[in-house]
């Protein structure tokens, strides 16, 4: 005979309400970044990868962008920033499935005029086949002095997906170290927390059905006067 007690009922209730954290067969490999100054051309080394791995590139630019051969546009999001030469701060996301031999080589990106230009590349692996892009979400805030922004919110449609979350702002107070952080339970940041003139931040989070990429990205370098802008993109990968 099993004795039913208040303690056993409580334990059962807690157990039924506890959802294990999402996991994914997709694994992060490496991040590489390049550039921040005003330029029309930007060369970024491709991170460690092998044939079949997925390369994601997140590019901060201010003018029309031309990617290297083999990269496909996923999404682009601009924010209006009065006072910038082009009036916009743009974040674009591109993908490429590695064919082998790319790791450590340079990829050359071009924008129409010499403007602020930064690239962050990340690579992802799955045990069999290649991770694929399922969906994306975008968000932006125009002409603001806010020191944080909401992430672009995407929702998992299958267990084992991976959300890759990035955002950029337009300006920092100075060229010293700026701290940017991805604040999202369960997420892993892949960009430096503190680096000179830091204006891009990103990371990844495993997703199950119904999980979302709700969070914020913060910066301690935002101007307290004048105009700034935030652009955000989240890419959801299928395993």
C-alpha positions in Angstrom: 0.0 0.0 0.0 1.4 3.4 -1.0 1.0 6.1 1.5 -0.1 9.4 0.0 1.1 12.4 1.9 1.0 16.2 1.4 4.8 16.0 0.6 4.4 13.4 -2.1 1.5 15.4 -3.7 3.7 18.5 -3.7 6.7 16.6 -5.2 4.4 15.3 -7.9 3.0 18.7 -8.7 6.4 20.3 -8.9 7.7 17.5 -11.1 4.7 17.9 -13.5 5.3 21.6 -13.7 9.1 21.4 -14.3 10.0 21.6 -18.0 13.5 20.5 -18.9 15.6 23.1 -20.7 15.7 22.9 -24.4 18.7 21.2 -26.1 19.8 21.1 -29.7 22.0 18.8 -31.8 23.3 22.0 -33.5 26.6 23.1 -31.9 28.4 26.4 -32.0 31.9 26.3 -33.4 33.6 29.7 -33.5 33.1 33.4 -34.1 35.3 35.8 -36.1 34.8 39.6 -36.6 36.3 42.4 -38.5 36.1 46.1 -38.9 34.3 49.1 -37.4 35.8 52.1 -39.1 34.5 53.9 -42.2 35.4 51.8 -45.2 33.8 50.5 -48.4 35.6 47.1 -48.2 35.8 44.8 -45.3 37.8 41.5 -45.2 36.7 39.0 -42.5 38.3 35.6 -41.9 35.8 32.8 -42.0 35.7 30.9 -38.6 36.6 27.3 -38.1 34.3 25.1 -40.1 34.2 21.9 -42.3 32.1 20.8 -45.2 28.4 20.9 -44.3 28.7 23.3 -41.5 26.6 26.5 -41.6 28.3 29.9 -41.8 26.2 32.8 -40.6 27.3 36.4 -41.2 25.8 39.4 -39.4 26.9 42.7 -41.0 26.5 46.2 -39.7 26.5 48.6 -42.6 25.2 52.0 -43.7 24.9 51.7 -47.4 24.1 49.1 -50.1 25.9 45.9 -49.4 27.4 43.4 -51.8 28.3 40.0 -50.3 31.0 37.5 -51.4 29.9 34.8 -53.8 28.1 31.9 -52.1 26.4 34.0 -49.3 22.6 34.2 -49.4 20.6 37.0 -47.7 18.4 35.9 -44.8 17.1 39.2 -43.6 18.0 42.9 -43.3 16.7 45.5 -40.8 17.5 49.2 -40.7 16.9 51.8 -38.0 16.6 55.5 -38.8 19.3 57.6 -37.1 19.2 61.4 -37.9 22.7 62.7 -38.2 24.3 59.7 -39.8 25.6 60.4 -43.4 23.1 58.0 -44.9 20.4 58.4 -42.1 20.2 54.7 -41.4 22.0 52.0 -39.4 21.5 48.6 -41.1 22.0 45.0 -39.8 21.9 42.2 -42.4 22.2 38.4 -41.9 23.6 36.1 -44.6 24.2 32.3 -44.7 26.4 29.9 -46.5 26.9 26.1 -46.2 30.6 25.4 -46.1 32.0 23.3 -48.9 35.3 22.7 -47.1 38.5 24.7 -47.1 37.0 28.0 -46.1 38.2 28.2 -42.5 40.7 30.9 -42.0 40.3 32.4 -45.5 39.2 35.9 -46.1 35.8 36.9 -47.4 35.5 40.3 -48.9 32.3 42.4 -48.4 31.6 45.7 -50.1 29.3 48.6 -49.4 28.6 51.4 -51.9 30.3 54.2 -49.9 32.8 54.4 -47.0 30.7 54.1 -43.9 30.9 52.3 -40.6 31.2 48.6 -41.4 31.4 45.6 -39.1 31.1 41.9 -39.7 30.6 39.1 -37.2 30.7 35.5 -38.6 29.6 32.4 -36.6 29.7 28.8 -37.6 27.5 25.9 -36.5 27.7 22.1 -36.9 25.2 19.2 -36.7 26.2 15.5 -36.5 24.6 14.7 -39.8 23.9 17.0 -42.7 23.8 20.8 -42.4 21.8 23.1 -40.1 19.2 24.9 -42.2 17.5 28.3 -41.8 13.9 27.8 -40.7 12.7 31.4 -40.1 13.8 34.8 -38.9 12.4 37.8 -37.0 13.5 41.4 -37.1 13.0 44.5 -34.8 14.3 48.1 -34.7 14.1 51.3 -32.7 14.6 54.6 -34.5 16.2 57.8 -33.1 16.6 56.8 -29.5 19.1 57.2 -26.7 17.9 54.0 -25.0 20.8 51.9 -23.5 19.1 48.6 -24.4 16.8 47.1 -27.0 14.4 44.1 -27.1 15.7 41.2 -29.1 13.9 40.2 -32.3 11.4 37.6 -31.0 11.1 34.3 -32.8 9.3 31.2 -31.5 10.4 27.6 -31.8 8.2 25.5 -34.1 10.0 22.2 -33.4 12.1 20.7 -30.6 15.8 21.0 -31.0 15.9 24.2 -33.0 18.5 26.9 -32.3 17.9 30.7 -32.2 20.8 32.9 -33.2 20.2 36.4 -31.8 22.0 39.6 -32.9 21.5 43.3 -32.5 23.5 46.4 -33.3 23.3 50.1 -32.2 24.6 53.0 -34.2 26.8 55.0 -31.9 28.9 54.8 -28.8 30.0 57.6 -26.4 33.7 57.1 -27.1 36.3 54.8 -28.6 37.1 53.1 -25.3 35.8 49.8 -24.2 32.0 49.4 -24.4 30.2 46.6 -22.6 27.3 44.9 -24.5 25.5 41.9 -23.1 22.8 39.5 -24.3 20.4 39.1 -21.4 18.3 36.0 -22.1 17.8 33.0 -19.8 19.5 30.0 -21.4 21.4 31.9 -24.1 25.2 31.9 -24.7 26.8 35.1 -25.9 29.4 34.6 -28.7 30.6 38.2 -29.1 33.0 39.9 -26.7 31.3 41.4 -23.6 33.7 44.4 -23.6 35.7 45.7 -26.5 36.7 49.1 -27.9 33.8 50.8 -29.8 31.5 47.8 -29.3 28.3 48.2 -31.3 27.3 44.6 -32.1 26.2 41.8 -29.8 24.9 38.3 -30.3 24.5 34.7 -29.2 22.4 31.6 -29.5 19.8 29.7 -27.5 18.3 26.1 -27.9 14.5 26.2 -28.6 11.7 23.7 -28.2 8.2 24.1 -29.5 6.8 27.3 -28.1 10.1 28.6 -26.7 10.9 32.2 -27.7 13.9 34.4 -28.1 12.6 37.0 -25.7 15.3 39.1 -24.1 17.3 42.3 -24.2 20.7 43.5 -25.4 22.3 46.2 -23.4 25.1 48.7 -23.9 26.9 51.0 -21.5 28.2 53.2 -24.3 25.0 54.7 -25.7 24.9 58.5 -26.0 22.6 60.2 -23.5 21.8 63.0 -26.0 21.5 63.1 -29.8 20.1 60.2 -31.9 21.0 56.6 -31.9 19.3 53.5 -33.3 19.0 49.8 -32.7 18.5 47.0 -35.4 18.0 43.4 -34.4 17.7 40.1 -36.3 17.1 36.6 -34.9 17.6 33.5 -37.2 16.0 30.1 -36.2 18.0 27.1 -37.4 16.5 23.6 -37.9 18.5 20.6 -36.8 
